Amino acid sequence: MIEYKKAQKILLKSKIKINNEIVLTNNSLNRVSAKNIFSKNDYPSGNNTAFDGYAINSRETIGLSSKNNKKFKILKTIAAGDNPKIRNIKKYSSVEIMTGALIPKNFDTIIPIEKINYYPNKKNRKFIIIDKKIAKNNHVRFAGSDYKKGEKIIAEGEIINSSHILAFKSLGVEKVIVKKKPIIFFYTTGNEISKKNNIPNWKIRNSNSHYIKSLANNSFFKIIDRGILKDKDDKLFKKLIKKNFKSKSDIIITNGAVSAGKFDFVPRVIKNFKLSNHFKDVAIRPGKPLMFAKFKNKNQSFFGLPGNPISSAACFKFFVYPYLRSILNMKNEKPFKAKLKNNYSKKKNFTRFLKGKISTNNKSNLELTVLKGQESFRIKSFTKANTWALFKNGKSNFKKGEIIECYNLL
């Protein structure tokens, strides 16, 4: 049995290669960017107005006052999307301009429409009257003030979200290079597992596969359910692995049959293959019967998850998920920290992943409550949890008020 940190190091040394592909930005949601993506244009593309109003040349207002006002002729109205070009602009001219419209050359400031006085009157708008000095660049959105051409939109290894797609479309990015989704073949094991809903009490509904598959919805990896292996399917499993070597799968995951019981055939089968890196059993709770292997000279890896539902969920979160991020060149997931709200004790040499509830106190500080029902078969507490709390090894007793690292549920 090895420590959690050592298992993490083995995972980092056991990367498989995930290729890139080009996709339309419309189809890039929740994909991992394979390269830095840069803006192809300035945004805004030109100086435009932030208000409905009138554009003028600010220099022409120097010296104006209530006693020395000036009429500026209204040349035309420019709406957003109109061509702003105007020929032969004479001195003391103005244009009515709508929000978002490009500001024509020779004009450099905007007077909001609410502050305009018209001549001869509001119904017959031929001129605007200006009776004071107007500052330059009022209510102007400058070209490139949001994005400069060549500026980075998203970095390599980041997940593309809806806001990135908004930026891509605004900036003229039509295609992006992303990492292919790692394909995971998932096998459930055990005679006790049933696909049926109405079952006798000696059977178990196949819930783990549905939970794992749900994690892939709208995510950067793909789960393919390969069915249930029975207790005596060890030879079949060996054949399936050989077949999978020739398939497009990247990772094989089994659920159950990784301990040391009579029908726990998974470790025995896996060890028949040449392995470059592997471990079996980590000093963790829940999830002690856990196995990992990188197949030698193959671009494929294997995870054997324990059968109990919470053990399976915890091992996916703290082993499979970080491994997926690693092979996609993503940054490590950063924990957030919360104050422990109740005392907790555990075995010193084990790392514990606990179902927890994060709340906010009256000082807006995050607090962690360790929920009751931490056993690996208990699912009720999992439905009430909103975090995984990591209690590190090397320490047994944790007191109220201590700072604990916490991770979002998948």
Secondary structure, 3 states (H helix, E strand, C coil): CECHHHHHHHHHCCCCCCCEEEEEHHHCCCCEECCCEECCCCECCCCEECCCEEEECHHHHCCCCCCCCEEEEEEEEECCCCCCCCCCCCCCEEEEECCCCECCCCCCEEEEHHHCEEEECCCCEEEEEECCCCCCCCCEECCCCCECCCCEEECCCCECCHHHHHHHHHHCCCEEEEECCCEEEEEEECCCEECCCCCCCCCEECHHHHHHHHHCCCCCCEEEEEEEECCCCHHHHHHHHHHHHCCCCCEEEEECCCCCCCCCCHHHHHCCCCEEEEEECECEECCCCCEEEEECCCCCEEEEECCCHHHHHHHHHHHHHHHHHHHCCCCCCCCEEEEECCCEECCCCCEEEEEEEEEECCCCCEEEEECCCCCCCCCHHHHHCCEEEEECCCCCEECCCCEEEEEECC
